[in-house]
Amino acid sequence: MRRFNIPALPALLSTLTLALAGCGGSQAVVGPGHLGILFDPLHGVRHDPLHPGYYKLASSCREIKCPRVDDFDVTFSTRHEEISTTSQEGLALKTHLAVIYRPVVTELYELDTEVGPDYYTEVVAPEFRSAARGVLARHPYQELMSKNRGIEDEIENEVRQRIKGKHVEIASITMEAIDYAPEIAQAVRAKLVGEQEALRQKAAIENEALKKKLELEHAAEEAKLRGEQQLRAKEQEKQIATAQAQIDKVTSEADAAARLVHAKAEAEEMRLLAKGQVEKNRADQTSVTPLMVQMHAYDALGKLGGNGTTIMLGDFSHVPSFLFPRSGAFANALPATAASAPNPTPAAVPANVKTETPKPAPPPSAPSKKGEQASNDVDWSRRAWCVLERGEPSDCYDPV
């Protein structure tokens, strides 16, 4: 079935218009997108093209002598071709191609005089089919669709090379469809299915690997977070331990300070007690008179003798009366103990005995109660023997 290009209809109408004019005259109409070349049987072909518009060629003429206008569509036109050929492997195939072309506007006179208005059928179509068959035969079956752009460029360049100088411009050639042989189509279909299945499996493997990777990264991230949490917990424990150690240190220092204060208080208390004891002993020693020394001396002498013992001290007439503690006068002057009579009434002292206030004894250290009692007994015994030897109680006091 032959195809007609719709833009060629204005040229046909122009021809019909010229034919209908007959002997009545000659006229022509050039449509938009078209240019016309005037041919006058009397003057030949005119070089300058006619632009779109109405033209009255002759008022009256015979048919054989009437001028005519060859109409050329100068817009881009498209023709479709169905080409049967073989691939590089020798496999039959049928391709549907389209070519976009137009005449060279500045060379319409040459195109009309050298080729004519039907230049596509005369020049473009044969060269186009031949170039397409040659290019397709150089490519394998599998490249026809995967590398169709490169194949189209090859056909386009081949056609341009073939129609060079034919006053026609080729804009583009496209490969619209390819009809494969049934067995080839089935094989290609199976291959495509296999490729799709392989891609699906590859995608599944990649997804599984990605899933594993994400799980590992997630596990690593969780382990990292746990490690960081444990590290923070250790840091908190360390801080708590440091704070507790500081608290314990402060508590220990407070306890030590409290114990030190308590020890100082006890020492101060002991010092004050010792000082008071010293003051008491000093007061006691200050209040002791020679008579009390004599009394305690003879009392100690009596204890040394024991019960039923008689001690003779020289001439009885020279013995002072206070050596007889059971006499009435001395019994009134000598109390039961020195502690019960802090201010005893002085007894009669012989005229040859001097009486003077003894000097206070130096303050002793703070002894214990038992040690203090023993020291007092030893002190009184020593003083008693001193009185017995010297005869003067005042000479038996220690200087203060």
Sequence and secondary structure as in RCSB ss.txt:
>XXXX:A:sequence
MRRFNIPALPALLSTLTLALAGCGGSQAVVGPGHLGILFDPLHGVRHDPLHPGYYKLASSCREIKCPRVDDFDVT
FSTRHEEISTTSQEGLALKTHLAVIYRPVVTELYELDTEVGPDYYTEVVAPEFRSAARGVLARHPYQELMSKNRG
IEDEIENEVRQRIKGKHVEIASITMEAIDYAPEIAQAVRAKLVGEQEALRQKAAIENEALKKKLELEHAAEEAKL
RGEQQLRAKEQEKQIATAQAQIDKVTSEADAAARLVHAKAEAEEMRLLAKGQVEKNRADQTSVTPLMVQMHAYDA
LGKLGGNGTTIMLGDFSHVPSFLFPRSGAFANALPATAASAPNPTPAAVPANVKTETPKPAPPPSAPSKKGEQAS
NDVDWSRRAWCVLERGEPSDCYDPV
>XXXX:A:secstr
     GGGHHHHHHHHHHHHHGGG EEEEE TTEEEEEEETTTEE SS B SEEEEEESS  GGG  EEEEEE S
 EEEEEEEEEE TTS EEEEEEEEEEEE GGGHHHHHHHT S HIIIIIHHHHHHHHHHHHHTS TTHHHHTHHH
HHHHHHHHHHHHTTTSSEEEEEEEEEEEEE HHHHHHHHHHHHHHHHHHHHHHHHHHHHHHHHHHHHHHHHHHHH
HHHHHHHHHHHHHHHHHHHHHHHHHHHHHHHHHHHHHHHHHHHHHHHHHHHHHHHHHHHHHH  HHHHHHHHHHH
HHHHH TT     S GGGS GGG TTSHHHHHHS S TTT SS       TTS               HHHHHHH
HHHHHHHHHHHHHHHS GGGGS   
